[in-house]
Every structure is written in structure tokens, then in C-alpha cells.
Amino acid sequence: MRIMALIAVTVILVFAPVMPSAAQTAGSGNPNFTITEASTTVAKVVDVDYQARTVKLDVEGEGTRTVKVSNVVRNFNQVKKGDTVTMEVNETMSVEVQPGPGETMNIGSESQTAAQPGAKPSSIRTIEGKLKTRVEAIDYEARTVTFKNRKGVLTTYKIGQQAKRFNEIRRNDMLVIEYSQTVAVAVK
């Protein structure tokens, strides 16, 4: 099932452009907002190299990409040329801005399902947790905030006009983020 996780991560990073929307959440005090993302990516399997464990995918509107598949993926031999790979990603982040410096934190859990033996690969991966991270950069005109994600990688999100008090967020403020992400991948 790791092939689907690898495909999911690759598709997320390479193929699925992030177009988050943001809305003000209820409450007062510190600035806060919610970022919600939902996307579906569909690709056709153009070629499979079982020995090299690679799959060449033709992603709708994006062209072709080759994905290396881990040895631990269950049912890789069930993937055939012409199969359709569908990936649905749903992510929600509730964010509270805490002014000033602070200590970072990342507490989370991850679970994943796998296809039954002999079936086409499929997977549902769920990641949930709480992250406390620092605002590394902010662009008021473009309405973007850059911070280190749960894996320590700098990530930039566009914050919609619905998020009030955006102008109060400063570099080095702390973001307290409760996050949930579900990635469902299926080969048909």
C-alpha cells in the first residue's frame, strides 16, 4: 500500500496545486482563521515497470510523471497500463495567532488503510494533530503566510479575504494549528 502513499505524496507535491480558502472562525482575542483545501487528481497509468518499480502517470492537464514505488507496497503487480489512479485530498487547519515568540510543538497521529491481497491498490491515509510553529514570512499584499509545516518544511499558504485581522499577524508570531488531512487513493 506504500505505492499509493508514495503516489499520494508525489501527486500532492508535484501535481495538485494548493488553492486554500480561509474564513474567520468564531471567537475573540487573538486573530484566528480556518484554511480548508479539497482537491481531486485523476491520472492514467501510461506504463508500468515492475522490475524497476516505477509507474508513469498521465495527469489530466499536467502531463506525464514517473513515480518510484516502494518495495513495501502491497499489490503493485495489480497495476496495469490503462488503469485510472484517483486521489482525493481534504485538509482543514484551524489557526490561532499568538503574538510574540514561543516554543514550537508538533503532536500528531497517522493511520492508513491498505487494499486487500490481490485487489487493485487503494489507501486512505489520515493525519491529525496540533502544531505550534513560527511565522517565518508574511506578505500582506499577496495575503500569504510562510511557516514550517509538521515535517519542518517551509510552506506558504494564501489566506482568503474572509480572514479578518490579517494585518495583525507579524513575523515571529506563533501559529497554533489544529490540522486534519485525509488522502484517499484508488487504482481502478
N, C-alpha and C positions, 0 to 999 in steps of 0.2 A: 504494500500500500504506500510505501515511501515514494513510488513513482508519482503517484497523484499528489503527494505533499510537495515533491520536488517540482512537478509541473505547476502546481498551485503557486508556490513561491516564485517560480520563474515567470509565470504569467502575470502575477501581481507586480513584480518588479519590472518586467520588460513590456508587457502588453497592455495592462489595464491602467489607463491614465486616471489619476486621482482627481475627482471633482466633488469635494465635500461641500455640503451646505451647513450653515450654522444658524442656531436660533438661541435666543436668550432663554435661560432656564429660570424657573421661579425662585424667588428668594431675594434677599437684600444683603448688604455688606460688601464683600469682595466681588469684583467683576467675575461673571461666570457665563458659560455658554456650552452648547452641545454641538458636536460635529458628527454628522451621520453620512455614511457612504454606502452606496449599493451599486454593484456592477455585475454584469453577466458577460462573460467572454466565451465565444464559441470558436473552435478550431477543428480543422480536418486533419487527420493523420495522413501525411503525404508519403512517408517512408518510415520503416522500422528496421533497425539494425540490431538484431537480438544479440549477436556476439559482442558488439561494441556497446550495447545497451543504450542506444540513442533513438529518439523519436523526432522526426521532422514534422512540424506542425504548420499548417497554413491558417493563420489567424485572420478572421474576417476584417478586411480593411487595413490590416497591418503588415501583411506579407508573411514570409516563412521564417521559422526559427527552429533551431535544433536544440533539443533538451537532452541532457545526460541523465540517465535513470539509475538510481542507486541499486546495488545488489540485493538489498533487503526488501525491495518492492515485490509484493505478492501478485501473482497472476500476470506478470509482464508478458508472458507468451500468449496471452489472450488478446493483446493489442494488435490490430491488423490495419493495413493500408485501407483508407476509406472510412475508418471509424470517426465518429464525432466526439470531441472532447468538450464538455461544457463545464465552466467554472462559475459559480455564483459566490460573490463576496459581500457580506454585510458586516459593517463595522459601526459602532457607536462609541463616542468618547464624551463623557461629561467632564467639563473642565472648570475648576475654580482657580482663580489667580490669587496668590498670596504675595503681597508686596514684600520686597526685600529678599535678602539671601536666606538660604536654608540648606538642609541636608537632603540629598537625593534618596530615593527609595524605589524598589520595584518588587512587588509581591504579586504573584500570579499563578495560574494553573492552566494546564493544557490537556486536552483529551482528543482522541482521534478514533474513528471507526475505520474498518477495512472491509473490503469485499470478501465474500465467501470464497473458499477454494474453488477454482475452476470458472468462476464468474469473471466478467469484464471488471477491470479495476474501477473502484469508486471509493470515495472517502468523504467524511465530514470531520473537519477539524475545528475545534472551539478553543479560543484563548480568552481568558478573563483575568482581570486583575486591577491593581491600583499602582499607579506610577506617580512619583513626585520627581519632577525634573525642572531644570532651569531654562528660562527663555534665553536662547543664545543670540537671536537676532529678531528684529521686528521691523516690518516695513508698513508704515501707516498708510501710505498712498495705495499700495497694492493689497493692503489688508492681509498680510501674511505673518505668521509666527513660525520661527525655527527653533526646534528643541531636539534633544536626544531621545529617541524612542526607547522602548523597553530593551532593545538589544544594543543600545549605546550608539546608534547611527543617527547622524543629524537628519532631521525630517522637517519639511516645510509644509504647512497647511494654509490654505486660503480660508479666511474667516468671512462668512457672509455678512451682509448689511444688517441682518436680523440681530446679530450680537451687539448689544449696547455696551457702552463704556470701553470700547476697544482702545480708545485713545489713552486710557489709564494704565494700560499694560506697558511695562518697561523691561528693558534688557536686564537680566539677572533676577527678575521676579521668579517666584516658584509657581509652577503649574501642578496642581493636584488633579490627576486624571484617573477616572474610573473607566476602564475600557472593556469592550467585548467585541470579539471578531469571530465570525463563522465563515468558513470556506468549505463549500461543497463542490466536489469534482466528480464527474462521472464520464466513463468512456462507453459509448453506445455504438 
